[in-house]
Amino acid sequence: MLRPLDTLPKAHLHLHFTGSMRHSTLIELAREQRLHLPDALEQDWPPRLRATDERGWFRFQRLYDIARSVLTRPEHVYRLLRETAEDEAAAGSRWLEIQVDPSGYAQRFGGLTATLELVLDAMGEASRHAGVGIALVVAANRTRHPLDANTLARLAAQYADRGVVGFGLSNDERRAQARDFERAFRIAKRAGLLAVPHGGELLGPRSVAQCVDDLGADRVGHGVRAAEDARLMERLADRQICCEVCPSSNVGLGVAERAADVPVRRLFEAGVPIALGSDDPLLFGSRLLRQYELAREVYRFHDAEIAELARQSIRASAAPESVRKELLKGVDDWLSAK
């Protein structure tokens, strides 16, 4: 008998704010506000995407921006996070680090600080509602000026003891060098925040190495292209730098043709810590539990290895030590159950 994956305690470390929205909620909010959605977000959902060229990435970002446009009132933010927390609990996720760029909402919610405080308040309410620990990663945008990233890093640092645990860097990694954002990450690291930039998704292993060398990455968002460089994998393993691997997203964006082509097994066997993530379920059509199902069905992980994947996600998280111990014990209990 296979152990049920939804009862395995795990941490979810790669989930974007807008992308965590339920598809049904997107449709409902759009209709309430009489907002037109393209076919790709309605009857042809989930959209067929391929972001390995600039035109494809532009289409992905356009759909993401359209989805963001339905979140116009504070109650929408509360709803999104409450439903996300419920979905996490249903998947066995007991700790979530959700990523947001406040500048994407600042104009409608009263500025960067007001937006961040709104998200943090809604996050706390959602956590209590669903019984899932939730923390926030503030993310800068690679396509914007590094000075904007510095501003966000200072903002994140101000809330380092109020729910913000990390500082990220997202969007198209082909558009800017990691080193351009070194100052922002220095600000964040000085405040005790984890450095969690994206890298090694649309570009190769050098992108991962730059995140580590230039930004002091504690984790790398995606990082799957590290599998193309044995020495880099050895470095990641030696330093226990976790890769937040999102198989369904990799396929959805054309980084891999099939789930079987995502090098989860290669990274794992090289000793690189892995935290499976769903990235943007709203656009890719699957949540965290499906990534663990792929580990079993496609990558042929047996239950002891799946348990280790869950442990790696917990160890790489910013959860308090007491929470980590409790979750790790839960993983051991899951594995010992007959």
C-alpha positions in Angstrom: 0.0 0.0 0.0 1.3 3.4 -1.0 1.2 6.0 1.8 -1.1 8.9 1.1 0.9 12.0 -0.1 -1.6 14.5 1.3 -0.9 13.4 4.9 2.9 13.9 4.4 3.9 17.1 6.3 5.8 19.3 3.9 6.9 22.9 3.4 6.0 24.9 0.2 8.7 27.4 -0.6 8.0 28.4 -4.2 4.5 30.0 -4.7 3.7 33.4 -6.1 1.0 35.5 -4.7 -1.2 36.1 -7.8 -0.4 32.7 -9.2 -1.8 31.0 -6.1 -5.3 32.2 -6.9 -7.9 29.5 -7.6 -9.1 29.5 -11.1 -12.7 29.6 -10.0 -12.0 32.7 -7.9 -10.4 34.4 -11.0 -13.5 33.7 -13.0 -15.9 34.8 -10.2 -14.0 38.1 -9.5 -13.7 38.9 -13.2 -17.5 38.4 -13.7 -18.4 40.4 -10.6 -16.3 43.4 -12.0 -17.3 42.8 -15.6 -13.7 42.3 -16.6 -13.0 40.5 -19.8 -10.6 37.5 -19.6 -8.9 36.1 -22.6 -9.8 32.6 -23.7 -6.5 31.3 -22.3 -7.7 32.2 -18.8 -11.2 30.9 -19.2 -12.5 28.2 -21.5 -9.0 27.2 -22.7 -7.5 27.1 -19.2 -4.8 26.1 -18.3 -3.1 28.1 -21.1 -0.6 26.6 -23.4 2.6 28.5 -22.7 6.1 28.5 -24.0 8.3 31.1 -22.4 11.7 30.0 -23.8 11.6 32.9 -26.3 10.8 36.5 -25.5 7.5 36.5 -27.2 6.4 33.5 -25.2 7.5 35.1 -21.9 5.7 38.3 -22.8 2.5 36.3 -23.3 3.0 34.6 -19.9 3.5 37.9 -18.2 0.5 39.4 -20.0 -1.7 36.7 -18.7 -0.3 37.1 -15.2 -1.0 40.8 -15.3 -4.5 40.2 -16.4 -5.1 37.8 -13.5 -3.6 40.4 -11.1 -6.1 43.0 -12.4 -9.1 41.2 -10.7 -7.6 41.9 -7.2 -8.9 45.4 -6.7 -10.1 45.5 -3.1 -8.6 44.5 0.3 -11.2 41.7 0.7 -9.9 40.1 -2.5 -6.5 39.8 -0.9 -8.0 38.3 2.2 -9.9 35.8 0.1 -7.0 34.8 -2.0 -4.8 34.1 1.0 -7.5 32.3 2.9 -8.2 30.0 -0.1 -4.5 29.5 -0.7 -4.1 28.4 3.0 -6.9 26.0 2.6 -5.4 24.5 -0.5 -2.0 24.2 1.3 -3.6 22.4 4.2 -5.4 20.0 1.8 -2.0 19.1 0.2 -0.3 18.4 3.6 1.7 21.6 3.4 2.2 22.8 7.0 4.5 25.8 6.2 4.2 28.2 3.3 6.5 30.9 2.1 4.6 32.9 -0.4 6.2 35.5 -2.7 4.9 38.9 -3.6 6.2 42.0 -5.3 4.3 44.8 -3.5 4.9 47.3 -6.4 2.5 45.3 -8.5 -0.3 46.3 -6.2 0.9 49.6 -4.7 -1.1 51.9 -6.9 -4.4 50.4 -5.9 -3.7 49.7 -2.2 -2.1 53.0 -1.1 1.6 52.5 -1.7 4.3 49.9 -1.0 4.1 49.9 2.8 0.3 49.8 2.9 0.3 47.0 0.4 2.8 45.0 2.4 0.9 45.5 5.6 -2.4 44.4 3.9 -0.8 41.2 2.7 0.8 40.5 6.1 -2.5 41.0 7.9 -4.4 38.8 5.5 -1.6 36.2 5.7 -1.9 36.1 9.5 -5.7 35.7 9.3 -5.4 32.9 6.7 -2.8 31.1 8.8 -5.1 31.0 11.8 -8.0 30.0 9.7 -6.3 27.0 8.0 -3.8 26.0 10.7 -0.9 26.5 8.2 2.2 28.5 9.1 2.7 31.3 6.5 5.6 33.6 5.9 6.3 36.2 3.2 9.1 36.6 0.7 9.3 40.1 -0.8 10.5 39.8 -4.4 12.1 42.4 -6.7 11.6 42.3 -10.5 14.6 41.7 -12.7 13.0 43.8 -15.5 13.0 46.9 -13.3 15.8 49.1 -12.2 18.0 47.8 -9.4 17.2 51.0 -7.4 13.6 49.7 -7.2 15.0 46.5 -5.8 17.0 48.5 -3.2 13.7 50.2 -2.1 11.9 46.8 -1.7 14.9 45.3 0.2 14.7 48.2 2.7 11.0 47.7 3.0 11.4 44.0 3.5 14.1 44.6 6.2 11.7 46.8 8.2 9.3 43.8 8.5 11.9 41.1 9.1 10.4 40.4 12.5 6.8 40.8 11.4 6.3 38.0 8.9 8.8 38.7 6.1 11.5 36.0 6.0 13.1 36.3 2.6 14.0 38.5 -0.3 13.6 37.3 -3.9 14.3 38.2 -7.5 11.8 37.1 -10.1 10.8 37.6 -13.8 12.8 36.9 -16.9 16.4 36.1 -15.8 17.6 36.9 -19.4 16.8 40.6 -18.9 19.4 41.4 -16.2 22.5 40.1 -14.5 22.3 38.9 -10.9 25.1 41.1 -9.9 23.0 44.2 -10.8 21.0 43.5 -7.6 23.8 42.7 -5.3 23.2 45.8 -3.1 19.6 44.9 -2.6 20.5 41.5 -1.4 23.1 42.9 0.9 20.5 45.0 2.5 18.2 42.0 2.9 20.9 39.7 4.3 22.0 42.3 6.8 18.4 42.2 8.2 18.6 38.5 8.5 16.4 37.7 5.5 17.0 34.6 3.4 18.2 35.3 -0.2 16.0 33.4 -2.6 16.5 34.6 -6.1 15.2 32.9 -9.2 17.9 31.3 -11.5 18.6 28.4 -13.7 15.1 28.3 -15.3 15.3 30.1 -18.7 19.2 30.3 -18.6 21.7 27.6 -17.8 23.9 26.7 -14.9 25.8 30.0 -15.0 22.6 31.7 -13.9 22.5 29.5 -10.8 26.2 30.1 -10.0 25.6 33.9 -10.3 22.8 33.7 -7.8 25.1 31.9 -5.4 28.2 34.0 -6.0 26.8 37.5 -6.5 23.7 37.4 -4.3 24.7 34.9 -1.6 21.6 32.7 -2.4 20.4 30.5 0.5 18.0 28.9 -2.0 17.6 29.2 -5.7 14.1 29.5 -7.3 14.0 26.7 -9.8 17.7 26.0 -10.3 17.0 22.9 -12.4 19.6 23.9 -15.0 22.3 23.3 -12.4 21.9 19.6 -13.4 23.9 20.5 -16.5 27.0 21.1 -14.5 28.4 18.4 -12.2 30.7 20.8 -10.4 27.9 23.2 -9.7 25.7 20.5 -8.3 28.6 19.5 -6.1 28.9 23.0 -4.8 25.1 23.2 -4.1 25.3 19.9 -2.3 28.3 20.8 -0.2 26.7 24.1 0.9 23.2 22.7 1.1 21.8 25.4 -1.1 18.2 24.3 -1.9 16.7 24.4 -5.4 13.0 25.1 -5.4 12.1 22.8 -8.2 8.7 23.2 -9.9 8.2 20.4 -12.4 4.7 21.3 -13.7 5.9 24.9 -14.2 9.0 23.8 -16.1 6.8 21.9 -18.5 4.2 24.6 -18.7 6.8 27.2 -19.7 8.7 24.9 -22.1 11.8 24.6 -20.0 11.3 20.8 -20.3 9.2 19.0 -22.9 7.8 16.5 -20.5 7.8 16.1 -16.7 10.2 13.2 -17.2 12.7 15.6 -18.6 12.9 17.7 -15.4 16.1 16.6 -13.7 14.6 16.0 -10.3 16.2 12.6 -9.9 19.6 13.8 -11.0 19.7 16.7 -8.6 18.5 14.5 -5.7 21.1 11.8 -6.3 23.8 14.5 -6.5 22.8 15.5 -3.0 21.3 18.9 -3.9 18.5 19.7 -1.5 15.1 20.1 -3.3 11.9 21.8 -2.2 9.2 20.9 -4.7 6.9 23.9 -5.5 4.0 24.7 -7.7 5.1 28.2 -8.8 1.8 29.6 -10.3 -1.0 27.0 -10.1 -3.4 29.6 -11.6 -1.4 29.4 -14.9 -0.1 25.9 -14.8 -3.2 24.1 -13.5 -1.6 22.0 -10.7 -0.8 22.6 -7.1 1.8 21.3 -4.6 0.3 17.8 -4.2 0.7 17.1 -7.9 4.4 17.7 -7.7 4.8 15.0 -5.1 2.7 12.7 -7.2 5.1 13.3 -10.1 8.0 12.4 -7.7 6.3 9.0 -7.2 4.8 8.4 -10.6 7.4 9.9 -13.0 10.7 10.1 -11.1 10.1 6.7 -9.4 10.8 8.0 -5.8 9.9 5.4 -3.2 8.3 6.5 0.0 11.6 6.9 1.9 12.9 9.2 -0.8 9.6 11.2 -0.9 9.9 11.6 2.9 13.4 12.9 2.4 12.1 15.4 -0.2 9.6 16.7 2.4 12.4 16.9 5.0 14.6 18.9 2.6 11.7 21.4 2.1 11.3 21.8 5.8 15.0 22.2 6.5 15.4 24.8 3.8 12.5 26.8 5.2 12.5 29.8 7.5 10.1 28.1 9.9 10.9 28.5 13.6 13.0 25.6 15.0 10.1 24.3 17.1 7.9 24.1 13.9 10.7 22.4 12.0 11.1 19.8 14.7 7.4 19.1 14.8 7.2 18.8 11.0 10.2 16.6 10.8 8.7 14.3 13.5 5.5 14.2 11.4 7.5 13.1 8.4 9.1 10.3 10.4 5.6 9.3 11.7 4.3 9.2 8.1 7.1 7.0 7.0 6.8 4.6 9.9 3.0 4.2 9.6 1.9 0.9 8.1 
